[in-house]
């Protein structure tokens, strides 16, 4: 996998391989960050991080801070390896080793951008709704979701677009 653009653009990073993660395509990552525009100095949450691709792209594009939440041990080891390999500052990236549902119940932190790519075999609309409660005012939640499932209610749906068996949905607080 590679980082698309920014200060780390073109750099290659490892994927966890055959785990329960499904790395987001470069096309979808590009679409997300193109839609978001300038994210410099914003506080970003990469929920269900998997490979860390979203987090690394956000760091590369100047996010102020990035929080990674992942509970798969193989994915976490790969994320930590990539943080070192890419020379990402540990003060800029915080890695949380917990199930997203558990972590959300223990924090009241708010984010400017939340990007969530849950496992497609275990989607939970209630968790996505809970996730939206961690948005700052004027913030955005981007959700990667199976195209064959109805989109969850998670605030005001701004737009959505299909990419084969996946779609990207963009929400605001309304």
C-alpha positions in Angstrom: 0.0 0.0 0.0 1.1 3.6 -0.5 0.4 7.0 0.7 -1.2 9.1 -2.1 0.0 12.6 -1.4 1.3 15.1 1.1 4.7 15.1 2.9 4.7 11.3 2.9 3.3 10.9 -0.6 4.5 7.9 -2.5 5.8 6.2 0.6 5.0 2.5 0.9 3.6 0.9 4.1 2.7 -2.6 5.1 -0.8 -4.1 5.3 -1.8 -6.6 8.0 -2.3 -9.2 5.3 -5.1 -11.8 5.7 -6.7 -10.7 8.9 -10.3 -9.6 9.5 -9.4 -6.2 8.0 -10.3 -5.1 4.5 -7.9 -2.3 3.4 -9.7 0.6 1.8 -8.8 1.1 -1.8 -6.5 3.9 -2.9 -9.4 5.2 -5.1 -11.7 5.5 -2.0 -9.0 7.1 0.2 -8.3 9.6 -2.6 -12.0 10.4 -2.9 -12.4 10.9 0.9 -9.5 13.3 1.1 -10.4 15.1 -2.1 -13.9 15.7 -0.6 -12.5 16.8 2.8 -10.1 19.3 1.3 -7.6 21.0 3.6 -7.3 19.1 6.9 -4.3 20.9 8.2 -4.2 21.1 12.0 -7.5 19.2 12.3 -8.1 16.5 14.9 -8.8 13.2 13.0 -10.2 9.9 14.3 -9.4 6.8 12.2 -12.0 4.3 13.6 -11.6 0.6 12.8 -8.2 1.6 11.5 -7.1 -1.8 10.1 -4.0 -1.0 8.1 -3.7 2.6 9.3 -4.0 3.8 5.7 -6.5 6.6 6.6 -4.4 7.7 9.6 -1.1 7.8 7.5 -2.8 9.7 4.8 -4.2 12.3 7.3 -0.7 12.7 8.8 0.8 13.1 5.4 -1.8 15.9 4.6 -1.0 17.9 7.7 -3.6 16.8 10.3 -2.8 18.3 13.7 -3.5 15.0 15.5 -4.7 11.5 14.6 -6.2 8.9 16.9 -6.2 5.3 15.7 -8.6 2.9 17.2 -8.1 -0.8 16.4 -8.4 -4.1 18.3 -7.0 -6.6 15.9 -3.6 -7.6 17.3 -2.0 -8.3 13.9 -3.3 -5.0 12.6 -2.0 -3.1 15.6 1.5 -4.6 15.3 1.5 -3.6 11.6 0.3 -0.1 12.4 3.0 0.4 15.0 5.7 -1.0 12.6 4.5 1.5 9.9 4.5 4.4 12.3 8.2 3.7 13.0 9.0 2.9 9.3 7.3 6.2 8.2 9.0 8.2 11.0 5.7 9.5 12.2 5.9 11.5 15.4 4.3 9.7 18.3 3.0 12.9 19.7 1.0 13.4 16.4 -0.5 9.9 16.4 -2.2 8.1 19.3 -2.9 4.4 19.0 -5.8 3.0 21.0 -5.8 -0.8 21.4 -9.5 -1.4 22.1 -12.8 -2.3 20.5 -14.3 0.9 19.2 -17.5 0.3 21.1 -15.7 0.0 24.4 -13.4 3.0 23.8 -16.4 5.3 22.8 -18.0 4.6 26.2 -14.9 5.8 28.1 -14.1 9.1 26.3 -15.8 12.4 25.7 -13.2 13.6 23.1 -14.5 15.4 20.0 -13.0 15.3 16.5 -13.0 17.6 13.5 -13.0 14.6 11.1 -14.0 11.0 11.9 -13.4 8.3 9.2 -14.9 4.9 9.9 -14.4 1.7 7.9 -16.0 -1.0 10.0 -15.7 -4.7 9.1 -18.4 -5.4 6.6 -19.3 -8.7 8.2 -20.1 -7.0 11.5 -21.6 -3.6 10.8 -23.4 -2.0 13.7 -25.5 1.1 13.0 -25.8 1.9 16.8 -22.0 2.2 17.0 -21.9 4.5 14.0 -24.6 6.7 15.6 -22.5 6.8 18.9 -19.5 7.7 16.8 -21.3 10.7 15.4 -21.7 12.1 18.9 -18.0 12.6 19.0 -18.0 15.2 16.2 -17.1 18.8 16.9 -19.5 21.5 15.5 -18.9 21.9 11.8 -17.2 18.5 11.7 -17.7 15.6 9.3 -18.1 11.8 9.7 -17.1 9.7 6.6 -18.3 6.2 6.6 -17.3 3.3 4.4 -20.3 1.0 4.3 -21.4 -2.1 2.3 -23.4 -0.9 -0.7 -26.0 -3.7 -0.2 -26.9 -2.5 3.3 -29.0 0.6 4.2 -27.0 3.5 5.5 -27.2 4.1 9.3 -28.7 7.2 10.8 -25.7 9.2 12.0 -26.6 12.9 11.8 -27.4 14.7 8.6 -26.4 12.7 5.4 -24.6 15.2 3.2 -24.0 12.8 0.3 -23.0 9.3 -0.6 -21.3 7.6 -3.5 -20.9 3.9 -4.4 -17.6 2.3 -5.3 -18.6 -1.3 -6.3 -19.5 -3.2 -3.2 -18.7 -0.3 -1.0 -20.0 3.2 -0.6 -18.8 6.4 1.1 -21.4 8.3 3.2 -20.6 11.8 4.5 -22.5 13.1 7.6 -22.6 16.3 9.6 -24.3 17.0 12.9 -27.1 18.6 10.9 
